[in-house]
Amino acid sequence: MALASAQHYASLEGALASRALIGQAEGMLMQRYGLDGRQAFSVLVRMSQHGTQKLRDVAADLVKDGIPPGPSA
């Protein structure tokens, strides 16, 4: 029972960390390109689909490396 609780807790922590990272990436897109939250999330989804990467990985790259130049976002 303790192991199941620990695994559940770790899973929740991971989900919260992913959500925070995605939120940071959304904020960067919103600030740089004047998008609203829905538009910024859509951009991340398109980048994820185009690069066949997980959304959290796209967000992590964006936060780490900065915004891609120009209107490609």
PDB file of N, H, CA, C and O in Angstrom:
ATOM      1  N   MET A   1       0.809  -1.180   0.000  1.00  0.00           N
ATOM      2  CA  MET A   1       0.000   0.000   0.000  1.00  0.00           C
ATOM      3  C   MET A   1       0.865   1.261   0.000  1.00  0.00           C
ATOM      4  O   MET A   1       0.559   2.233  -0.691  1.00  0.00           O
ATOM      5  N   ALA A   2       1.939   1.237   0.775  1.00  0.00           N
ATOM      6  H   ALA A   2       2.188   0.447   1.336  1.00  0.00           H
ATOM      7  CA  ALA A   2       2.837   2.388   0.843  1.00  0.00           C
ATOM      8  C   ALA A   2       3.508   2.627  -0.505  1.00  0.00           C
ATOM      9  O   ALA A   2       3.683   3.774  -0.914  1.00  0.00           O
ATOM     10  N   LEU A   3       3.882   1.558  -1.193  1.00  0.00           N
ATOM     11  H   LEU A   3       3.739   0.626  -0.861  1.00  0.00           H
ATOM     12  CA  LEU A   3       4.514   1.688  -2.509  1.00  0.00           C
ATOM     13  C   LEU A   3       3.545   2.294  -3.516  1.00  0.00           C
ATOM     14  O   LEU A   3       3.935   3.146  -4.314  1.00  0.00           O
ATOM     15  N   ALA A   4       2.306   1.869  -3.489  1.00  0.00           N
ATOM     16  H   ALA A   4       1.989   1.177  -2.841  1.00  0.00           H
ATOM     17  CA  ALA A   4       1.296   2.415  -4.397  1.00  0.00           C
ATOM     18  C   ALA A   4       1.072   3.893  -4.122  1.00  0.00           C
ATOM     19  O   ALA A   4       0.913   4.674  -5.060  1.00  0.00           O
ATOM     20  N   SER A   5       1.058   4.289  -2.867  1.00  0.00           N
ATOM     21  H   SER A   5       1.188   3.654  -2.105  1.00  0.00           H
ATOM     22  CA  SER A   5       0.889   5.698  -2.508  1.00  0.00           C
ATOM     23  C   SER A   5       2.077   6.522  -2.982  1.00  0.00           C
ATOM     24  O   SER A   5       1.905   7.628  -3.494  1.00  0.00           O
ATOM     25  N   ALA A   6       3.266   5.993  -2.815  1.00  0.00           N
ATOM     26  H   ALA A   6       3.405   5.095  -2.399  1.00  0.00           H
ATOM     27  CA  ALA A   6       4.466   6.704  -3.248  1.00  0.00           C
ATOM     28  C   ALA A   6       4.486   6.875  -4.766  1.00  0.00           C
ATOM     29  O   ALA A   6       4.863   7.933  -5.270  1.00  0.00           O
ATOM     30  N   GLN A   7       4.079   5.833  -5.491  1.00  0.00           N
ATOM     31  H   GLN A   7       3.773   4.974  -5.081  1.00  0.00           H
ATOM     32  CA  GLN A   7       4.047   5.918  -6.952  1.00  0.00           C
ATOM     33  C   GLN A   7       2.999   6.921  -7.415  1.00  0.00           C
ATOM     34  O   GLN A   7       3.232   7.679  -8.357  1.00  0.00           O
ATOM     35  N   HIS A   8       1.849   6.927  -6.756  1.00  0.00           N
ATOM     36  H   HIS A   8       1.660   6.312  -5.991  1.00  0.00           H
ATOM     37  CA  HIS A   8       0.788   7.875  -7.082  1.00  0.00           C
ATOM     38  C   HIS A   8       1.263   9.306  -6.834  1.00  0.00           C
ATOM     39  O   HIS A   8       1.032  10.190  -7.659  1.00  0.00           O
ATOM     40  N   TYR A   9       1.916   9.530  -5.718  1.00  0.00           N
ATOM     41  H   TYR A   9       2.104   8.811  -5.048  1.00  0.00           H
ATOM     42  CA  TYR A   9       2.439  10.843  -5.368  1.00  0.00           C
ATOM     43  C   TYR A   9       3.467  11.297  -6.398  1.00  0.00           C
ATOM     44  O   TYR A   9       3.436  12.449  -6.828  1.00  0.00           O
ATOM     45  N   ALA A  10       4.368  10.422  -6.795  1.00  0.00           N
ATOM     46  H   ALA A  10       4.394   9.485  -6.445  1.00  0.00           H
ATOM     47  CA  ALA A  10       5.385  10.754  -7.792  1.00  0.00           C
ATOM     48  C   ALA A  10       4.737  11.094  -9.127  1.00  0.00           C
ATOM     49  O   ALA A  10       5.181  12.008  -9.821  1.00  0.00           O
ATOM     50  N   SER A  11       3.692  10.364  -9.486  1.00  0.00           N
ATOM     51  H   SER A  11       3.331   9.621  -8.922  1.00  0.00           H
ATOM     52  CA  SER A  11       2.980  10.631 -10.727  1.00  0.00           C
ATOM     53  C   SER A  11       2.330  12.013 -10.698  1.00  0.00           C
ATOM     54  O   SER A  11       2.384  12.751 -11.682  1.00  0.00           O
ATOM     55  N   LEU A  12       1.723  12.356  -9.577  1.00  0.00           N
ATOM     56  H   LEU A  12       1.679  11.757  -8.778  1.00  0.00           H
ATOM     57  CA  LEU A  12       1.102  13.675  -9.436  1.00  0.00           C
ATOM     58  C   LEU A  12       2.143  14.786  -9.488  1.00  0.00           C
ATOM     59  O   LEU A  12       1.911  15.828 -10.100  1.00  0.00           O
ATOM     60  N   GLU A  13       3.282  14.567  -8.850  1.00  0.00           N
ATOM     61  H   GLU A  13       3.471  13.720  -8.353  1.00  0.00           H
ATOM     62  CA  GLU A  13       4.362  15.549  -8.898  1.00  0.00           C
ATOM     63  C   GLU A  13       4.838  15.771 -10.330  1.00  0.00           C
ATOM     64  O   GLU A  13       5.066  16.907 -10.745  1.00  0.00           O
ATOM     65  N   GLY A  14       4.986  14.687 -11.081  1.00  0.00           N
ATOM     66  H   GLY A  14       4.800  13.764 -10.744  1.00  0.00           H
ATOM     67  CA  GLY A  14       5.406  14.793 -12.467  1.00  0.00           C
ATOM     68  C   GLY A  14       4.406  15.549 -13.315  1.00  0.00           C
ATOM     69  O   GLY A  14       4.785  16.358 -14.161  1.00  0.00           O
ATOM     70  N   ALA A  15       3.129  15.288 -13.090  1.00  0.00           N
ATOM     71  H   ALA A  15       2.821  14.631 -12.402  1.00  0.00           H
ATOM     72  CA  ALA A  15       2.086  15.986 -13.843  1.00  0.00           C
ATOM     73  C   ALA A  15       2.087  17.471 -13.538  1.00  0.00           C
ATOM     74  O   ALA A  15       1.929  18.291 -14.443  1.00  0.00           O
ATOM     75  N   LEU A  16       2.262  17.825 -12.276  1.00  0.00           N
ATOM     76  H   LEU A  16       2.389  17.159 -11.541  1.00  0.00           H
ATOM     77  CA  LEU A  16       2.304  19.240 -11.902  1.00  0.00           C
ATOM     78  C   LEU A  16       3.525  19.934 -12.502  1.00  0.00           C
ATOM     79  O   LEU A  16       3.431  21.072 -12.962  1.00  0.00           O
ATOM     80  N   ALA A  17       4.659  19.255 -12.497  1.00  0.00           N
ATOM     81  H   ALA A  17       4.734  18.331 -12.123  1.00  0.00           H
ATOM     82  CA  ALA A  17       5.864  19.832 -13.078  1.00  0.00           C
ATOM     83  C   ALA A  17       5.693  20.039 -14.582  1.00  0.00           C
ATOM     84  O   ALA A  17       6.104  21.067 -15.120  1.00  0.00           O
ATOM     85  N   SER A  18       5.087  19.065 -15.257  1.00  0.00           N
ATOM     86  H   SER A  18       4.754  18.230 -14.820  1.00  0.00           H
ATOM     87  CA  SER A  18       4.839  19.197 -16.700  1.00  0.00           C
ATOM     88  C   SER A  18       3.907  20.359 -16.985  1.00  0.00           C
ATOM     89  O   SER A  18       4.133  21.132 -17.916  1.00  0.00           O
ATOM     90  N   ARG A  19       2.864  20.479 -16.187  1.00  0.00           N
ATOM     91  H   ARG A  19       2.681  19.851 -15.431  1.00  0.00           H
ATOM     92  CA  ARG A  19       1.900  21.565 -16.384  1.00  0.00           C
ATOM     93  C   ARG A  19       2.548  22.928 -16.174  1.00  0.00           C
ATOM     94  O   ARG A  19       2.266  23.873 -16.911  1.00  0.00           O
ATOM     95  N   ALA A  20       3.414  23.031 -15.169  1.00  0.00           N
ATOM     96  H   ALA A  20       3.643  22.264 -14.570  1.00  0.00           H
ATOM     97  CA  ALA A  20       4.113  24.295 -14.915  1.00  0.00           C
ATOM     98  C   ALA A  20       5.023  24.653 -16.084  1.00  0.00           C
ATOM     99  O   ALA A  20       5.093  25.813 -16.490  1.00  0.00           O
ATOM    100  N   LEU A  21       5.714  23.666 -16.617  1.00  0.00           N
ATOM    101  H   LEU A  21       5.657  22.724 -16.287  1.00  0.00           H
ATOM    102  CA  LEU A  21       6.601  23.884 -17.750  1.00  0.00           C
ATOM    103  C   LEU A  21       5.818  24.322 -18.989  1.00  0.00           C
ATOM    104  O   LEU A  21       6.231  25.240 -19.697  1.00  0.00           O
ATOM    105  N   ILE A  22       4.707  23.674 -19.241  1.00  0.00           N
ATOM    106  H   ILE A  22       4.371  22.929 -18.666  1.00  0.00           H
ATOM    107  CA  ILE A  22       3.856  24.051 -20.372  1.00  0.00           C
ATOM    108  C   ILE A  22       3.330  25.472 -20.173  1.00  0.00           C
ATOM    109  O   ILE A  22       3.257  26.247 -21.127  1.00  0.00           O
ATOM    110  N   GLY A  23       2.966  25.813 -18.946  1.00  0.00           N
ATOM    111  H   GLY A  23       3.025  25.184 -18.171  1.00  0.00           H
ATOM    112  CA  GLY A  23       2.504  27.167 -18.646  1.00  0.00           C
ATOM    113  C   GLY A  23       3.580  28.211 -18.901  1.00  0.00           C
ATOM    114  O   GLY A  23       3.281  29.298 -19.396  1.00  0.00           O
ATOM    115  N   GLN A  24       4.821  27.899 -18.572  1.00  0.00           N
ATOM    116  H   GLN A  24       5.064  27.016 -18.169  1.00  0.00           H
ATOM    117  CA  GLN A  24       5.923  28.825 -18.835  1.00  0.00           C
ATOM    118  C   GLN A  24       6.096  29.035 -20.338  1.00  0.00           C
ATOM    119  O   GLN A  24       6.261  30.165 -20.799  1.00  0.00           O
ATOM    120  N   ALA A  25       6.058  27.954 -21.086  1.00  0.00           N
ATOM    121  H   ALA A  25       5.924  27.037 -20.711  1.00  0.00           H
ATOM    122  CA  ALA A  25       6.208  28.049 -22.539  1.00  0.00           C
ATOM    123  C   ALA A  25       5.057  28.851 -23.138  1.00  0.00           C
ATOM    124  O   ALA A  25       5.270  29.671 -24.031  1.00  0.00           O
ATOM    125  N   GLU A  26       3.838  28.618 -22.652  1.00  0.00           N
ATOM    126  H   GLU A  26       3.665  27.951 -21.927  1.00  0.00           H
ATOM    127  CA  GLU A  26       2.686  29.391 -23.121  1.00  0.00           C
ATOM    128  C   GLU A  26       2.899  30.876 -22.846  1.00  0.00           C
ATOM    129  O   GLU A  26       2.647  31.716 -23.711  1.00  0.00           O
ATOM    130  N   GLY A  27       3.359  31.194 -21.648  1.00  0.00           N
ATOM    131  H   GLY A  27       3.564  30.513 -20.946  1.00  0.00           H
ATOM    132  CA  GLY A  27       3.608  32.584 -21.282  1.00  0.00           C
ATOM    133  C   GLY A  27       4.644  33.242 -22.171  1.00  0.00           C
ATOM    134  O   GLY A  27       4.504  34.407 -22.543  1.00  0.00           O
ATOM    135  N   MET A  28       5.678  32.499 -22.509  1.00  0.00           N
ATOM    136  H   MET A  28       5.791  31.553 -22.206  1.00  0.00           H
ATOM    137  CA  MET A  28       6.707  33.040 -23.403  1.00  0.00           C
ATOM    138  C   MET A  28       6.120  33.357 -24.778  1.00  0.00           C
ATOM    139  O   MET A  28       6.399  34.408 -25.356  1.00  0.00           O
ATOM    140  N   LEU A  29       5.310  32.441 -25.291  1.00  0.00           N
ATOM    141  H   LEU A  29       5.083  31.587 -24.822  1.00  0.00           H
ATOM    142  CA  LEU A  29       4.678  32.669 -26.594  1.00  0.00           C
ATOM    143  C   LEU A  29       3.696  33.836 -26.528  1.00  0.00           C
ATOM    144  O   LEU A  29       3.624  34.642 -27.456  1.00  0.00           O
ATOM    145  N   MET A  30       2.952  33.926 -25.448  1.00  0.00           N
ATOM    146  H   MET A  30       3.011  33.271 -24.695  1.00  0.00           H
ATOM    147  CA  MET A  30       1.985  35.009 -25.296  1.00  0.00           C
ATOM    148  C   MET A  30       2.691  36.362 -25.273  1.00  0.00           C
ATOM    149  O   MET A  30       2.243  37.314 -25.912  1.00  0.00           O
ATOM    150  N   GLN A  31       3.789  36.441 -24.537  1.00  0.00           N
ATOM    151  H   GLN A  31       4.153  35.668 -24.018  1.00  0.00           H
ATOM    152  CA  GLN A  31       4.512  37.698 -24.424  1.00  0.00           C
ATOM    153  C   GLN A  31       5.177  38.080 -25.747  1.00  0.00           C
ATOM    154  O   GLN A  31       5.100  39.227 -26.189  1.00  0.00           O
ATOM    155  N   ARG A  32       5.820  37.113 -26.357  1.00  0.00           N
ATOM    156  H   ARG A  32       5.882  36.181 -25.998  1.00  0.00           H
ATOM    157  CA  ARG A  32       6.592  37.399 -27.576  1.00  0.00           C
ATOM    158  C   ARG A  32       5.700  37.708 -28.774  1.00  0.00           C
ATOM    159  O   ARG A  32       6.005  38.609 -29.555  1.00  0.00           O
ATOM    160  N   TYR A  33       4.601  36.969 -28.927  1.00  0.00           N
ATOM    161  H   TYR A  33       4.353  36.237 -28.292  1.00  0.00           H
ATOM    162  CA  TYR A  33       3.783  37.089 -30.130  1.00  0.00           C
ATOM    163  C   TYR A  33       2.409  37.715 -29.883  1.00  0.00           C
ATOM    164  O   TYR A  33       1.611  37.831 -30.813  1.00  0.00           O
ATOM    165  N   GLY A  34       2.125  38.118 -28.651  1.00  0.00           N
ATOM    166  H   GLY A  34       2.773  38.024 -27.895  1.00  0.00           H
ATOM    167  CA  GLY A  34       0.846  38.750 -28.358  1.00  0.00           C
ATOM    168  C   GLY A  34      -0.342  37.804 -28.482  1.00  0.00           C
ATOM    169  O   GLY A  34      -1.431  38.218 -28.879  1.00  0.00           O
ATOM    170  N   LEU A  35      -0.134  36.548 -28.147  1.00  0.00           N
ATOM    171  H   LEU A  35       0.751  36.211 -27.825  1.00  0.00           H
ATOM    172  CA  LEU A  35      -1.196  35.545 -28.241  1.00  0.00           C
ATOM    173  C   LEU A  35      -1.975  35.471 -26.938  1.00  0.00           C
ATOM    174  O   LEU A  35      -1.495  35.914 -25.894  1.00  0.00           O
ATOM    175  N   ASP A  36      -3.176  34.912 -26.999  1.00  0.00           N
ATOM    176  H   ASP A  36      -3.566  34.552 -27.847  1.00  0.00           H
ATOM    177  CA  ASP A  36      -3.877  34.597 -25.760  1.00  0.00           C
ATOM    178  C   ASP A  36      -3.505  33.165 -25.365  1.00  0.00           C
ATOM    179  O   ASP A  36      -2.788  32.480 -26.095  1.00  0.00           O
ATOM    180  N   GLY A  37      -3.992  32.727 -24.221  1.00  0.00           N
ATOM    181  H   GLY A  37      -4.574  33.284 -23.629  1.00  0.00           H
ATOM    182  CA  GLY A  37      -3.617  31.410 -23.708  1.00  0.00           C
ATOM    183  C   GLY A  37      -3.990  30.268 -24.631  1.00  0.00           C
ATOM    184  O   GLY A  37      -3.217  29.327 -24.811  1.00  0.00           O
ATOM    185  N   ARG A  38      -5.166  30.350 -25.212  1.00  0.00           N
ATOM    186  H   ARG A  38      -5.794  31.114 -25.066  1.00  0.00           H
ATOM    187  CA  ARG A  38      -5.627  29.283 -26.107  1.00  0.00           C
ATOM    188  C   ARG A  38      -4.750  29.214 -27.359  1.00  0.00           C
ATOM    189  O   ARG A  38      -4.388  28.130 -27.815  1.00  0.00           O
ATOM    190  N   GLN A  39      -4.416  30.374 -27.902  1.00  0.00           N
ATOM    191  H   GLN A  39      -4.710  31.255 -27.531  1.00  0.00           H
ATOM    192  CA  GLN A  39      -3.584  30.408 -29.098  1.00  0.00           C
ATOM    193  C   GLN A  39      -2.185  29.863 -28.794  1.00  0.00           C
ATOM    194  O   GLN A  39      -1.632  29.091 -29.578  1.00  0.00           O
ATOM    195  N   ALA A  40      -1.625  30.262 -27.670  1.00  0.00           N
ATOM    196  H   ALA A  40      -2.074  30.889 -27.034  1.00  0.00           H
ATOM    197  CA  ALA A  40      -0.291  29.797 -27.296  1.00  0.00           C
ATOM    198  C   ALA A  40      -0.274  28.282 -27.120  1.00  0.00           C
ATOM    199  O   ALA A  40       0.664  27.613 -27.554  1.00  0.00           O
ATOM    200  N   PHE A  41      -1.308  27.744 -26.485  1.00  0.00           N
ATOM    201  H   PHE A  41      -2.070  28.287 -26.133  1.00  0.00           H
ATOM    202  CA  PHE A  41      -1.376  26.296 -26.316  1.00  0.00           C
ATOM    203  C   PHE A  41      -1.494  25.605 -27.670  1.00  0.00           C
ATOM    204  O   PHE A  41      -0.884  24.557 -27.885  1.00  0.00           O
ATOM    205  N   SER A  42      -2.271  26.181 -28.580  1.00  0.00           N
ATOM    206  H   SER A  42      -2.766  27.032 -28.405  1.00  0.00           H
ATOM    207  CA  SER A  42      -2.418  25.613 -29.922  1.00  0.00           C
ATOM    208  C   SER A  42      -1.090  25.588 -30.664  1.00  0.00           C
ATOM    209  O   SER A  42      -0.791  24.633 -31.382  1.00  0.00           O
ATOM    210  N   VAL A  43      -0.298  26.635 -30.492  1.00  0.00           N
ATOM    211  H   VAL A  43      -0.541  27.410 -29.909  1.00  0.00           H
ATOM    212  CA  VAL A  43       1.025  26.670 -31.115  1.00  0.00           C
ATOM    213  C   VAL A  43       1.885  25.530 -30.579  1.00  0.00           C
ATOM    214  O   VAL A  43       2.554  24.835 -31.345  1.00  0.00           O
ATOM    215  N   LEU A  44       1.866  25.343 -29.272  1.00  0.00           N
ATOM    216  H   LEU A  44       1.323  25.907 -28.650  1.00  0.00           H
ATOM    217  CA  LEU A  44       2.642  24.248 -28.680  1.00  0.00           C
ATOM    218  C   LEU A  44       2.180  22.894 -29.196  1.00  0.00           C
ATOM    219  O   LEU A  44       3.001  22.020 -29.478  1.00  0.00           O
ATOM    220  N   VAL A  45       0.880  22.717 -29.318  1.00  0.00           N
ATOM    221  H   VAL A  45       0.213  23.427 -29.089  1.00  0.00           H
ATOM    222  CA  VAL A  45       0.342  21.454 -29.826  1.00  0.00           C
ATOM    223  C   VAL A  45       0.807  21.228 -31.264  1.00  0.00           C
ATOM    224  O   VAL A  45       1.229  20.126 -31.615  1.00  0.00           O
ATOM    225  N   ARG A  46       0.731  22.265 -32.090  1.00  0.00           N
ATOM    226  H   ARG A  46       0.389  23.160 -31.805  1.00  0.00           H
ATOM    227  CA  ARG A  46       1.186  22.118 -33.486  1.00  0.00           C
ATOM    228  C   ARG A  46       2.669  21.796 -33.561  1.00  0.00           C
ATOM    229  O   ARG A  46       3.091  20.962 -34.361  1.00  0.00           O
ATOM    230  N   MET A  47       3.466  22.468 -32.712  1.00  0.00           N
ATOM    231  H   MET A  47       3.122  23.146 -32.062  1.00  0.00           H
ATOM    232  CA  MET A  47       4.903  22.173 -32.684  1.00  0.00           C
ATOM    233  C   MET A  47       5.141  20.726 -32.263  1.00  0.00           C
ATOM    234  O   MET A  47       6.011  20.048 -32.808  1.00  0.00           O
ATOM    235  N   SER A  48       4.369  20.266 -31.301  1.00  0.00           N
ATOM    236  H   SER A  48       3.661  20.817 -30.858  1.00  0.00           H
ATOM    237  CA  SER A  48       4.489  18.894 -30.824  1.00  0.00           C
ATOM    238  C   SER A  48       4.147  17.896 -31.924  1.00  0.00           C
ATOM    239  O   SER A  48       4.864  16.918 -32.134  1.00  0.00           O
ATOM    240  N   GLN A  49       3.053  18.152 -32.620  1.00  0.00           N
ATOM    241  H   GLN A  49       2.470  18.947 -32.450  1.00  0.00           H
ATOM    242  CA  GLN A  49       2.621  17.245 -33.681  1.00  0.00           C
ATOM    243  C   GLN A  49       3.591  17.267 -34.863  1.00  0.00           C
ATOM    244  O   GLN A  49       3.904  16.229 -35.447  1.00  0.00           O
ATOM    245  N   HIS A  50       4.053  18.458 -35.199  1.00  0.00           N
ATOM    246  H   HIS A  50       3.799  19.301 -34.725  1.00  0.00           H
ATOM    247  CA  HIS A  50       4.960  18.586 -36.343  1.00  0.00           C
ATOM    248  C   HIS A  50       6.288  17.872 -36.078  1.00  0.00           C
ATOM    249  O   HIS A  50       6.852  17.235 -36.967  1.00  0.00           O
ATOM    250  N   GLY A  51       6.771  17.988 -34.855  1.00  0.00           N
ATOM    251  H   GLY A  51       6.313  18.506 -34.133  1.00  0.00           H
ATOM    252  CA  GLY A  51       8.045  17.368 -34.512  1.00  0.00           C
ATOM    253  C   GLY A  51       7.902  15.988 -33.916  1.00  0.00           C
ATOM    254  O   GLY A  51       8.897  15.375 -33.530  1.00  0.00           O
ATOM    255  N   THR A  52       6.688  15.490 -33.832  1.00  0.00           N
ATOM    256  H   THR A  52       5.880  15.989 -34.145  1.00  0.00           H
ATOM    257  CA  THR A  52       6.376  14.200 -33.200  1.00  0.00           C
ATOM    258  C   THR A  52       7.082  14.048 -31.848  1.00  0.00           C
ATOM    259  O   THR A  52       7.706  13.027 -31.559  1.00  0.00           O
ATOM    260  N   GLN A  53       6.959  15.099 -31.035  1.00  0.00           N
ATOM    261  H   GLN A  53       6.451  15.928 -31.270  1.00  0.00           H
ATOM    262  CA  GLN A  53       7.496  15.098 -29.679  1.00  0.00           C
ATOM    263  C   GLN A  53       6.341  15.229 -28.704  1.00  0.00           C
ATOM    264  O   GLN A  53       5.261  15.703 -29.056  1.00  0.00           O
ATOM    265  N   LYS A  54       6.583  14.812 -27.501  1.00  0.00           N
ATOM    266  H   LYS A  54       7.460  14.427 -27.216  1.00  0.00           H
ATOM    267  CA  LYS A  54       5.589  15.026 -26.456  1.00  0.00           C
ATOM    268  C   LYS A  54       5.500  16.517 -26.163  1.00  0.00           C
ATOM    269  O   LYS A  54       6.487  17.246 -26.260  1.00  0.00           O
ATOM    270  N   LEU A  55       4.306  16.950 -25.805  1.00  0.00           N
ATOM    271  H   LEU A  55       3.504  16.357 -25.727  1.00  0.00           H
ATOM    272  CA  LEU A  55       4.060  18.367 -25.540  1.00  0.00           C
ATOM    273  C   LEU A  55       4.996  18.896 -24.459  1.00  0.00           C
ATOM    274  O   LEU A  55       5.526  20.000 -24.583  1.00  0.00           O
ATOM    275  N   ARG A  56       5.203  18.114 -23.397  1.00  0.00           N
ATOM    276  H   ARG A  56       4.773  17.217 -23.295  1.00  0.00           H
ATOM    277  CA  ARG A  56       6.075  18.596 -22.317  1.00  0.00           C
ATOM    278  C   ARG A  56       7.519  18.742 -22.791  1.00  0.00           C
ATOM    279  O   ARG A  56       8.243  19.605 -22.295  1.00  0.00           O
ATOM    280  N   ASP A  57       7.948  17.910 -23.743  1.00  0.00           N
ATOM    281  H   ASP A  57       7.360  17.209 -24.146  1.00  0.00           H
ATOM    282  CA  ASP A  57       9.301  18.020 -24.269  1.00  0.00           C
ATOM    283  C   ASP A  57       9.462  19.266 -25.139  1.00  0.00           C
ATOM    284  O   ASP A  57      10.498  19.929 -25.095  1.00  0.00           O
ATOM    285  N   VAL A  58       8.436  19.580 -25.926  1.00  0.00           N
ATOM    286  H   VAL A  58       7.594  19.041 -25.962  1.00  0.00           H
ATOM    287  CA  VAL A  58       8.447  20.804 -26.730  1.00  0.00           C
ATOM    288  C   VAL A  58       8.513  22.009 -25.802  1.00  0.00           C
ATOM    289  O   VAL A  58       9.288  22.937 -26.034  1.00  0.00           O
ATOM    290  N   ALA A  59       7.706  21.991 -24.760  1.00  0.00           N
ATOM    291  H   ALA A  59       7.077  21.237 -24.571  1.00  0.00           H
ATOM    292  CA  ALA A  59       7.695  23.101 -23.798  1.00  0.00           C
ATOM    293  C   ALA A  59       9.051  23.228 -23.107  1.00  0.00           C
ATOM    294  O   ALA A  59       9.545  24.341 -22.927  1.00  0.00           O
ATOM    295  N   ALA A  60       9.652  22.122 -22.722  1.00  0.00           N
ATOM    296  H   ALA A  60       9.250  21.218 -22.868  1.00  0.00           H
ATOM    297  CA  ALA A  60      10.953  22.148 -22.055  1.00  0.00           C
ATOM    298  C   ALA A  60      12.014  22.736 -22.977  1.00  0.00           C
ATOM    299  O   ALA A  60      12.833  23.544 -22.540  1.00  0.00           O
ATOM    300  N   ASP A  61      12.008  22.341 -24.241  1.00  0.00           N
ATOM    301  H   ASP A  61      11.342  21.684 -24.596  1.00  0.00           H
ATOM    302  CA  ASP A  61      12.965  22.886 -25.203  1.00  0.00           C
ATOM    303  C   ASP A  61      12.762  24.380 -25.389  1.00  0.00           C
ATOM    304  O   ASP A  61      13.728  25.140 -25.466  1.00  0.00           O
ATOM    305  N   LEU A  62      11.522  24.796 -25.460  1.00  0.00           N
ATOM    306  H   LEU A  62      10.737  24.179 -25.398  1.00  0.00           H
ATOM    307  CA  LEU A  62      11.203  26.199 -25.654  1.00  0.00           C
ATOM    308  C   LEU A  62      11.670  27.034 -24.465  1.00  0.00           C
ATOM    309  O   LEU A  62      12.240  28.110 -24.644  1.00  0.00           O
ATOM    310  N   VAL A  63      11.433  26.543 -23.266  1.00  0.00           N
ATOM    311  H   VAL A  63      10.969  25.669 -23.120  1.00  0.00           H
ATOM    312  CA  VAL A  63      11.848  27.266 -22.064  1.00  0.00           C
ATOM    313  C   VAL A  63      13.370  27.288 -21.965  1.00  0.00           C
ATOM    314  O   VAL A  63      13.955  28.307 -21.597  1.00  0.00           O
ATOM    315  N   LYS A  64      14.001  26.182 -22.288  1.00  0.00           N
ATOM    316  H   LYS A  64      13.525  25.355 -22.586  1.00  0.00           H
ATOM    317  CA  LYS A  64      15.462  26.082 -22.177  1.00  0.00           C
ATOM    318  C   LYS A  64      16.168  26.914 -23.243  1.00  0.00           C
ATOM    319  O   LYS A  64      17.115  27.639 -22.939  1.00  0.00           O
ATOM    320  N   ASP A  65      15.710  26.812 -24.489  1.00  0.00           N
ATOM    321  H   ASP A  65      14.941  26.223 -24.736  1.00  0.00           H
ATOM    322  CA  ASP A  65      16.422  27.415 -25.614  1.00  0.00           C
ATOM    323  C   ASP A  65      15.881  28.768 -26.038  1.00  0.00           C
ATOM    324  O   ASP A  65      16.551  29.495 -26.772  1.00  0.00           O
ATOM    325  N   GLY A  66      14.685  29.121 -25.592  1.00  0.00           N
ATOM    326  H   GLY A  66      14.141  28.530 -24.995  1.00  0.00           H
ATOM    327  CA  GLY A  66      14.070  30.375 -25.996  1.00  0.00           C
ATOM    328  C   GLY A  66      13.094  30.175 -27.132  1.00  0.00           C
ATOM    329  O   GLY A  66      12.846  29.057 -27.581  1.00  0.00           O
ATOM    330  N   ILE A  67      12.558  31.269 -27.577  1.00  0.00           N
ATOM    331  H   ILE A  67      12.759  32.178 -27.212  1.00  0.00           H
ATOM    332  CA  ILE A  67      11.518  31.264 -28.599  1.00  0.00           C
ATOM    333  C   ILE A  67      12.144  31.085 -29.970  1.00  0.00           C
ATOM    334  O   ILE A  67      13.166  31.703 -30.268  1.00  0.00           O
ATOM    335  N   PRO A  68      11.540  30.242 -30.814  1.00  0.00           N
ATOM    336  CA  PRO A  68      12.042  30.130 -32.193  1.00  0.00           C
ATOM    337  C   PRO A  68      11.865  31.463 -32.911  1.00  0.00           C
ATOM    338  O   PRO A  68      10.860  32.141 -32.694  1.00  0.00           O
ATOM    339  N   PRO A  69      12.804  31.854 -33.750  1.00  0.00           N
ATOM    340  CA  PRO A  69      12.717  33.150 -34.408  1.00  0.00           C
ATOM    341  C   PRO A  69      11.607  33.202 -35.440  1.00  0.00           C
ATOM    342  O   PRO A  69      11.232  32.193 -36.036  1.00  0.00           O
ATOM    343  N   GLY A  70      11.099  34.391 -35.629  1.00  0.00           N
ATOM    344  H   GLY A  70      11.403  35.211 -35.145  1.00  0.00           H
ATOM    345  CA  GLY A  70      10.152  34.641 -36.706  1.00  0.00           C
ATOM    346  C   GLY A  70       8.802  34.010 -36.509  1.00  0.00           C
ATOM    347  O   GLY A  70       8.484  33.514 -35.428  1.00  0.00           O
ATOM    348  N   PRO A  71       7.987  34.029 -37.586  1.00  0.00           N
ATOM    349  CA  PRO A  71       6.619  33.553 -37.501  1.00  0.00           C
ATOM    350  C   PRO A  71       6.476  32.038 -37.539  1.00  0.00           C
ATOM    351  O   PRO A  71       5.361  31.534 -37.672  1.00  0.00           O
ATOM    352  N   SER A  72       7.577  31.300 -37.427  1.00  0.00           N
ATOM    353  H   SER A  72       8.483  31.710 -37.320  1.00  0.00           H
ATOM    354  CA  SER A  72       7.473  29.842 -37.474  1.00  0.00           C
ATOM    355  C   SER A  72       6.673  29.299 -36.302  1.00  0.00           C
ATOM    356  O   SER A  72       6.103  28.210 -36.383  1.00  0.00           O
ATOM    357  N   ALA A  73       6.631  30.068 -35.196  1.00  0.00           N
ATOM    358  H   ALA A  73       7.094  30.951 -35.131  1.00  0.00           H
ATOM    359  CA  ALA A  73       5.828  29.630 -34.052  1.00  0.00           C
ATOM    360  C   ALA A  73       4.394  29.901 -34.370  1.00  0.00           C
ATOM    361  O   ALA A  73       3.516  29.617 -33.555  1.00  0.00           O
TER     362      ALA A  73
END
